[in-house]
Structure formats: C-alpha cells, structure tokens
Amino acid sequence: SVATLRANDPLEGDLVSDQVWLITRLDEICGQNIDSLDEWLEAKARPVERDLLENNRDDGFVRTKFLAEIFVRELAKRRAVWCWFQSDHESAAMWSIYANAGVAVKTYAGDLIGSLPNACDFQVARIKYVHRTAASSPSHFDPEEGKNQDLIVRPYLIKGIEYEHEQEVRVATTCPPDEKGRLVKGITVPQLVKEVVISPLLPFEEAKAIESVIQNHRWESTAPSVRRSSILGHIAESQEDSARIRDCLVEGHHPTEPGLPFPLNEL
C-alpha cells in the first residue's frame, strides 16, 4: 500500500499542491454528496484533529487543511501500487538502489496491462514528476491545468522532481485499509515476463546459477530470454575474467605493464 511505502519514505504519496485545490476538486466530483464525504473524513480524524475541526467549525481554512490531510492519509491506506521503471536504457542508480543482488524483469506496457486479471480494477499511469515549491519552474505542478485536476485527488501518481531518475510507471488498485498491501492473483506470467536481466553487480558464479534456475524452470510456454546486464559492457563474462578482476582489486596489488611512459607507469 502507499501507506506502507510512506513508512520508509514520508514524501511518498504526499504531494498535494494546495489543500484548497484538493478540497475544491473533491467538491466538484462529489457534488451534493460532499457532506457525506466530510462526515466520513471527520469520522477518520485522529482525536486532536477531531477537536480542532470541532473548534473551528466556522474557519474554512483550518477545516480544509485538516480534511485534506485526512483524505490523503486514508487514501494511502486504500491504494496499493506496483512500481515499474520505464526507459530504453538501463539505469546504474536503479540497479544500485533496488536490485544490486537481484534481477530485472523486462516487459512491455501492452503485455503488462494484458497480464493483469480482469477480476480487479487497475489504473496504469506514468508518475508525474514536479517541483514541490519552485513556481517558476516548467515542472511546477499547476492545479488549474486540465490533466492535473485528476492528479490532485490521486497524489500517489505524483512525485517530486528529486525522484525523476526512477522514470516510474505505476499499476494501482484498491486494498483493505488494515492491510499492508494486496496480493493480486491470476497475473499471466508468460505474457508478462519477456526477459530476465541479471544485476551487473552479482559475481559471475551467482549470475550463472540464476540463469540456470530460470532456464530449467518448467514454464507453461517458451522460457524468457536471460542475459547479464550490459551496463558494464563485456566485463566479467567468464569465471576466469571474474577471478582476474577480483585479483586486481586486492588492496596493495597494482598490476603493472613494463615500458609504460610516465605518468602512466605511476597510475
């Protein structure tokens, strides 16, 4: 769930440009049912929030602020997201942060959507990266812009520009508010998995073991292709190469080549 992600990243799903815009947009969506939404939000308020709401019945600004915060918090408990990286090239940052000892599963947008079960409703969307405060920036979030009006009430599809390296596509669906997420069954794995790419940071022996496990798995259809990440070029493509590189990196050991001119002989 978005709430679970927020436990480690307090900025997750919290990019509301302005509480007034959020509540105004909710008013437009709910129409005559807005009073029911307000009652529901007040019922979900924490004790201190409930007291402040009660003591500021005539202060629209204070009420808007707290109702918006409650809405974002409660929505985060009820939306589960599946995060993908979309790019035409590999990312050193993504390998390092998320899969330095793992693999990347490659798919295509159409295959991702087609693999999802029909029994559930899903939203599939690119994350919009925006500046949190710089109003003069082209990436500033303008709540009056047409497409942004729907994003105001879906803050889990907006992130600060500092996350732009993730180039994220999210699959979002509902989840129970008292659970940490949701297990989606019925995903069509052969349609989803087009290629498995092994981390460039894994030792050669581990990479070969993973490749063997994937190739020997009893797939329902053709096994996906498996390859080592190309981000390091052709480094460590054999066990001998891997051992040689490790030897060269031993502290105090500096391989030399006779006849190198200064300053290469010192480097």
DRENROGU-302418 format. One record per atom (N, C-alpha, C, O): x negated, y negated, z negated. Coordinates in steps of 0.05 Angstrom, whole numbers, plus 5000, padded with zeros to 4 digits. Example, Ala and Ser with C-alpha at 12.3 -4.5 7.8 and 13.67 -1.06 7.14 Angstrom:
BEGIN
473651144844475450904844473650664844471550664831474350454858472750214857474249994843473249774839
//
This chain:
BEGIN
498350245000500050005000498249755000495949764993499449535008498049285008497249214979495149094974499049274960498449224932495949384923494349284907495649634932493349794925490749664936488749654923490949564961488649434973487949184958485549114955489949044948489448794933488048844907486848654896488149084896486749144871483749104874482449024855482649164898479849124903479248874919476948774919481248754931480848514947483248324942485348354955482948144923485247974915486147794938488347674936484647754959485447594982487147745002488347625020487348004998488948175016491948105015493048094993493148055038495948005040496947765025499247755016495147565021495947345004495547075018495346865005495547085045495046835060497746705067498546705090498946585047501446435052500546145055499446015037501146025079500145765085501345555066500045365058503845585059505245395042507745525032509345635048508145525006510545654994513145535005515045685008513145285011515545155021516245275048518645335054514245315066514745435092515845715089517645795104514745865070515646145066518546155058520146295070519245995038522045995028523945885049526145985052523045685064524745575086525245785107527545815116523245935114523546145134525446365123527046475138525146435098526946635086529846535086531646695090530146275080532846165082534046195109536446275112532446155130533446175157534246465164536246515177532546655154533046935160535547035145537147185156535746955119537847065102540546925106542647055103540446675114542946525117544546515091543546435071547046605093548746595069547946795047548946775025546146975054545347175034542947085018541847245002542046835021539646745008539946744977538046794963542446694968542846704939542346984927541247014906543047184943542547464934539547524932538647654914538047414952535147444952533947304928532247414914534847064922533846914899534347064873532647084856536747184871537447334846535547574844534647644822535047714867533347944866530547874859529248014843529547654869526847564863526547484834524547554820528647354823528547274795528547524777527347524756529947724786530047974770527348114769526748264751525648064790523048184791520848014778518548084778521647784768519747594757518547704731519947854716516047634725514847704700516047524678517147314685515847594653517047434632516347144633518146974630513847074637513046794638514246654662514946424661514346804684515546684709518546644705519646444714519846834692522746804687523346564670525346424674521646524650522146284632521746034648523245844644519646014664519145774680521345724700522145494704522445934712524645904731527145804716528545624727527545904693529945834678529745544668531745394668527345464661526945194650526644984672526544744666526545064697526244874719528344924741527844914764530844964731533045014750533444784769534244824792532844544761533244304778530744214792530744014806528544364788526044284801525444474825524444694821526244394849526044564872523144644878522644864888521244464873518444524879517444754862516144934873517944734836516944944818518245214825516945424825520845214829522345454836521245574862520945814864520845404882519845504907517145644904516645854915515345514888512645624884512845904871511546094881514445934850514446194837516046404853515246644853518146324866519646524882517946624905518146854912516346444917514546534939512446724929511946924942511346674906509246854894510547134888509247334892512947124878514247384871514847534897514447784898515747394918516347524943513847664954513947894962511547524955509147634966508247874950507448084961508447854923507648074906509448324910508348544911512048284911513848504913513648634941513948874944513248464962512948574989510448744991510448955004508348664977505748814978506149094967504749284975507949124947508449394936510049574955509949814953511349444974513249594991512349625020513949705037509849545026508849575053506149735051504249655037506049945066503550105069502350045096503850025116499750025097498449965123496250165129494950275111495850215154493850395165492050225183493050105202489550195176487749995188485950115209484650315204485749985232484050065254482349835263483149605261480049905274478249705285478449715316478249935327478949485329479249485358477049315371476849075365475549445388473349305402472449475425472849725425471049355444469849505466466949575460465549685477466049525436463349595428463349665398465149575383461349815389461149885361460249645345459149455355460749665319460049455300458249555278458949745264455849435276454049515254455249465227454949615208456749245225458049175199460049385191460249465168461749465210463849665204462649935196463650065178460450015210459150265202458050245174458450425157456750025168455449985142457549975119457050085098459749835124461649785102463450035098464050105075464450145120466650345118465850635124467250815115463650685138463150955147460251025150459451155169458650925131455750975134455051275131452851355140456751425119456251715117458551875128459152095119459951755149462351885159462451885189460451885203464851865199465351865228467451645235468851555217467551575260469651405271471351575289470351725306473951545287475851675305476651475327477651255321476251545352476851365374479551445386480151685390481251245391483751285404484351045421482750865423486751035433487650805449490350715438491750875425490950465442493350355430495850515437497450575419496150585462498450745471498551015457500651115450496251145455496151405442496651385412497851565400495751175400496251135371499251105367500351235349500550935382503450895380504951155386506851225372504051295407505451535415505151765395506751945395503051755378502651975359504251945334504452125318505451705330506951655305509651795306510951805327510551915284513152055284515551865287515451635278517551965300519951805304521651785279523551615278521051945259522751935235522251685218523851635199520151535223519551295208519451055226519051085251519850815215519650565229516850455224515850455201515550355245512850245243512749975257514149925277510949805247510049565261507149605268505549685251506449555293503649575302502949295312504149195331500849175300500148905307497248845302496048965284496148665318493448565312493648375288495548215285491548385271491348185249490747915261489147885280492047705251491447435259489547315239490147305215487247225248485147105231485346805232485246685253485546685208485946395207484246275185483446405166483746015188482345865167484345805144486745745149483445845120485245805097485745515092487945435083483845345096484145065088483544865110484544635110481844935130480844735150483144675170483444805190484644465164486844385181485944295208487544305228483444205211482444105236481444335254480844285278481244575244480144795259482244905279484644905272481444995303483345125321484545375310486645465319483245495290484245745278485945685253486745875239486545435248488345375226491045485230492045485253492345585209494945705211497145485212497545345192498445455234500545255237503245395233504145545251504645345211507145485206509345405225511445545226509045185239511145105258510945235285512745235301508645365290508245505316510145745317510445885297511245785340513345985343512646265332514046365315510446385342509746655333509046655304509446865290507946445293507146435265509546445246509146515223511846365255514146355237514846635228515746675205514446845245514947115236512747215218513247385200510247115222508047205205508247095177507147205159509546865174509746745147511046945128510146965105512947095137514347285119513047565121514047755109510847585135509247835137506347775131504647815149505647685108502947595102500947825104498447775105501848075104499948305107498948325136497248495142499848155154498848145182497047895187496447835210496347755165494647525168492247555149492547655127489947465158487447475142485847225146486147085167484147165127482346935130480246985151479647215157479146775163477246795184474746945176473247045192474246955149471847095139471947395144469947535141474347505151474647785157474647845187475248075195474047645203474347675232472747905244473448015265470447975231468748185242470248455242469448635256472448485227473948735226475648785251476249015257476348575265477848605290480048815286480249015301481748765267483548965257486248985271487548775277487149225276489849285284491149445262489949635252493549365253494849505231497349645240498949545256497749885229500250025230501549995203500450085183503849865202505149815176507849955175509249985195508550045151511050175146511850135117510350015102514150225109515150185082514050405064513250615073513950345038513150545018514550484992515450254987514850684974516150634948514550434932512050454931515850254918514350044903512750154879510950024870513450394870512050504847509850704855508750844838509250724881507150904891504850734901505050494906502450864904500050724913499950704944498250564955501750844957501850844986503951034996505851104982503551125020505451315032504051515050502251435065504751765047503651975064505552015088507852085084504551965112506251995136505652265148503352315157507652425149507352695161508352685190509952525198507352875206508252905233506752745254507652725277504352635247502752495267501652705286500552915278501852655312500952835333497952805336496952635351496452975322493452945321492152965349490552805355492853175365491553185391491952945409490152865424494252815407494752565422493152335411492252155425492752335384491452115371488452115375487251915382487152345370484252365369483152415397483452635408481852205408480652235435477652285433476552405452476352195412473552225410472752195380474052035366470752335372469652305345466752205348465152335361466151975335463551855337462251875309463351785289459851995308458552045283456751805275455451685292456851735250455351505240452451505248451151715247451351285257448551265264446751285240444251315242447851265216446351265191446051545179444651575159447351745190447152015180444552145190443752105212443252315173440952465182441752655205444152735207439852725222440452885245441753145238443753225251440753285217441853545209444853525201446453695209445553315187448353285179450153225203452353325205449053065221450652995245451153245261453453285272449253425264449653665279451553855265453153995278451553855238453454025223456353925228458154085231456753665227459353545232460353615260462653695264458553585279459253645307460053945310461954005324458654115296459354405297462054465285463554615296462654335263465254385249467554295268469554435270467254055280469353955298469754135322471954195330467554215334467754375358468854655353470154775370468354765329469255025322472055025309473155245304473254795304475954775293477954885314477554845338479955015304481955125322484054915330486154895317483354765350485154545359487454665375487254865388489754525372492154615387491754575417492954725433490154385425489554345453486554305456484954395438485654175476482754135481481553975458482653765449479254065448477853925427476953655436476153625459476953455419476053185426472953195431471553365419472053015446469152995450467852885424469052745409465352965420463852885396461152775405459852895422460352555394457752435400456652285377458152195359454052255377452752085357453151795365453051735389453451615346453651335353451351245370449051325366451951065389449950965408448650705398447150585413449350625374448550355365445550335361444350125362444250575356441350575353439850675378437550745377441350685400440050775425439551075424441351225416437151155430436451445431434751525407433451735408434751365386433151435362434251695349436651725347432551865340433252105325435152275339437252355328434652345364436352515379435652815375437052985385433452865361432753145355431753165327431052955314431653405317430653445290427753355287426953245266426153395308423353315307423153005306421552895291424852865322424852575321425552475293424252295283427552605282428552515255426352545235425852375218424952775235422752825216420452625221419252525202419852575246417652385252418252105242416551975231420752015245421551755236421351735206420451535195422251945192422051945163419151935153418551785134417352075167414552075160413451795163411851705147414251655185413251385190414151185169412950975166416351245156417551055137416651105108417450965090414851305105413851355078412151125068410551015083412651035043411250795033408250835034407151045026406850635044403950645046402850775071400450775075404550895087403551035111404150855135406450795141402050775149402350595171401150725196398650725199402750835214401650965238400150755254401050535258397850835264396150645280395550765307395651005311394950595325394050675352391450545358391250295357389350695364386750575368386750385393388050435413385150175390384849995413386849775415386849625435388549745395390549525397389149255392387449235374389849055407388648795403389748655378392048715370388248465367389248305344391448125355391048015377393648075341394248175314395848435313396748515292396248555337397948805337396649015319398149175307394049025318392849235301393349195272393149385256394048945264394748895236397648935230398448955207399348955251402148975247403049265246405449325243
//
